[in-house]
Amino acid sequence: MSKRTSRYWILGAGIVAILALAYACQTPSQTVQTAAGTADLASRVYVPIGEWDKYYAFLSGGQSGGVFVYGLPSGRFIRNIPVYEPRAAYGYANVPGTETYEMLHASGPTWGDTHHPILSETGGDYDGKWLWINDKANSRIARIDLSKFETVAIAKIPNLQATHGIAVISPDTSYIIANGEFEVEVPPGRVDEGSYGAVMAFLDPMSLEPRFEVLMPGNNDINDSSKDGRWAFTTIYNLEGGLTVEAMIQREEDAIGAIDIHAAEAALERGEFTMVNGVKLIDPNRTTQQVLYMIPVPKNPHGCDVTPDGKYVMGTGKLSPTVTIIDISQIDKVENTRDAIAGQPDVGLGPLHTTFDGRGNAYTSLFVDSQLVKWNIEKAIAGDPTYIVDRVDVHYNVGHTQATLAETMHPTGEYLLALNKLSKDQYLPVGPTMPEAQELIDISGEKMTVLASFPSEPEPHDAVFMLASDLAPRVIQTEELTPDAVAEGASRIERVGPNEVNVYMTAIRSKYGLNEVRVKQGDKVNLRITNVETIRDMSHGWALEDYGINLALDPGQTREVTFIADKPGTHWYYCTWFCSALHLEMRGRLLVEAADG
Amino acid sequence: MGREPEAGATGAGRVGLAGAAILLALTLLLPLWSTRMEAPQYRDDEVLEVNVYAGRVSGDVHEIDLLNQYVGVHLPLDTPELRASPWVLGAFLAASLVALAMPAAVRRRVSILLCVLMILVLVGGGGLLQYRLYQMGHDRSPTIMTGVPDFTPPILGSKKIANFWAYMSLGSGGWAYLGAIVLVGWSARRSRARMVGRGGELVSPRPPSRVEGTRDLACSRVRSF
């Protein structure tokens, strides 16, 4: 071999080596799942047939206007609780004259944008009684009865627009707080930018009516409360008072607002409020005792989360890569609230929400980085540079994150849900808009493990969890017969006026109490129907052709509907819940005799 | 205790009858015979039960009737033997109480008679129950779904019926009845023991051979005494 040839060889080998090195450096650091590894992950989320998941997960339904219920760790979808949208399947708000229809229509439009599900607490832990959910789009809040997973109350909150953050005041659900995110003139009703403001409403948990409201600066975002019932916290952005995106991000600092509930109640007693639309409104600038404390945090913060031990409230940065840790005990003690800040660790890009495992660790969602980061709270406060414990990738652009029972005083520290804003390529394509993605992460160990991903309808924002062992025993299996129930054998038609008939009917496998209902055209028909089944899951329906009526009847439930029999002829009614082998035969006729006939 | 002097033996006869009376009273209150029906969608606390008491049938009769719309079975809830059962059991109870008050010789005879009658009722009642179960599985509505052949559940044991497994067993009242038979028989035996015990001479008014059949049927345990 000549010298020249061997030089070429050396040069070629060098180029190959450099290219190989470059390729190796390019290879993503993501661990490649082996078949055995995948099987292990699968077994950790597998729940055998007939067995129950360990957790209920309640996800807000976003623009779907309801609440999605999943089981964890399987990710199995269990129920979509309708709240702000009618749902004929459950007979929810779909037929005029029915109770749920009147409730929803009285409160506003028949759609909603739900963000933050919150659970009732007793002694700082979930008691499994109620779940509240906001409607940002129409300034409403609703209460769901967890014994039936049904919406039982909806109310519009006066004096605000965009109910965004809501929270239970721990430890005993003394109030539900709900902020108005968007600023409006107070009192509302006339365009006057000079009097713009937003309020924090303190609601009665049951009636959902405001006991009082507090006038707030800026735009309130996410809420939480201290564990002793004294403080209501909210992240505040746009202290600039800007009305355009550019104007809202001028200042380097915004704030976490801390409302001293005891001071607010004292102000009410002293009469330091004005009545606005029938609500007592406290202006924190005009109270004897300080009601509102503002703790500075970097610009436009988002998440607002109190640690399970009640020591710190954390403002999560959004436009800043930090989490601001505020020592709750210092808020009213320090001269300058800036001194209540215990630490401000860097966690990554676009941090939105922080959650906890009860073992001293925090988990922050990083929207821009599409990551979950685990970090140690005390190390971060002490300035120990090793406070970051772990990071995992999620797909993609994670928004809220919640660890199991992290909002209570006793988190289980077992799982964490990443609620991702985009799923893009993660599921089978279904058009340009893809389903939302949730990722389940095991946080029981030192390192996090992403276990599985499951899709949902648009668009969960936040989630809360309950142990199945705490909630399942509270869920009723059949409805108690109410005093107005139609008894078996008591089905009948009663003419109560020249143009009005009362119809009483039972439903049980596989027949209605009446095979035919004969009325005259123009009659007002008041139907009361009772599902007299006594076993779980034996639901029946009553759908009437040509009249757009569908009632859904839980076992033991009685429902009523009133309609005008204005269409002559034969109209079949039938059972819409597949109930039995003779389900298709379970039907009858409404016979409307023509008025001129 | 088995070879106590006379007074003890008499006491044992009475105790046996008193025990039988208590058990017979329980047969009027407790389920005599039960069926449990299990299917995949009827498990745990939703297992269907039918309990036959003296004079009545209780349990998930309504739910079974609803399911029977497809199987075409009619539960025999009102049969003559069911209506008679509390009277028969009540008569046995009364007889045992009357015998308690009688002198030993009479008590023995009444006990033997009672034991025989109770066994006859046991056999007869079992036979009638088996007949009703046969009837239930065969005299079915014609307008039902096909695919479930006629069936005969055993009075004790299990049977697959459509999607259900049915388990038939004695109820606590049934066991009380069996116990009462044993106690009545035992009481007859102990009453005789007293007769024999008096001076060693046989004063029993009837030789044991007269009740041979009885002893073969159910009082055989007594013989070992």
Chai-1 contact restraints between the chains, C-beta under 6 A:
chainA,res_idxA,chainB,res_idxB,connection_type,confidence,min_distance_angstrom,max_distance_angstrom,comment,restraint_id
A,R509,B,L66,contact,1.0,0.0,6.0,A-B,restraint_1
A,A581,B,Y70,contact,1.0,0.0,6.0,A-B,restraint_2
